[in-house]
Amino acid sequence: MISAVKRYSFLDTLSTVSTSVLIAIPVFWLGLMLQILFGVKFRGTFLGLPISGVTDGWKSYVLPSITLASAFAAVTARLTRTTMLEVMRQDLRPHRNGQGPLPAGGGVSSTRCATP
């Protein structure tokens, strides 16, 4: 959502590139790369995760969950950005006509804004 509000900023560019890469990477290849990174390179550190079996409880489910969720998260992020940009571009003034005439005070009704 931040990338839609701050369009063409560094954060927008970074999120667009990262989501495009995550969508383009095959899931099986991403899984292998995450296994090499977290199972081999970070073995023995606090970032080390098991790469096979269900021997370490909840830690055994972290890599498969990240791998399978990455493509869906990237698609969701792209759709959210596109939808927000579309809504921000819309002219919402035609919808004002269905609300009736403006009150005499110039746009803010005193009865709606009054607190009991």
HELIX and SHEET records of a PDB file:
HELIX    1   1 ILE A    2  VAL A    5  1                                   4    
HELIX    2   2 PHE A   10  ALA A   24  1                                  15    
HELIX    3   3 VAL A   27  LEU A   34  1                                   8    
HELIX    4   4 GLN A   35  LYS A   41  3                                   7    
HELIX    5   5 GLY A   57  TYR A   61  5                                   5    
HELIX    6   6 VAL A   62  ARG A   89  1                                  28    
HELIX    7   7 ARG A   93  GLN A   99  5                                   7    
HELIX    8   8 SER A  110  CYS A  113  1                                   4    
END                                                                             
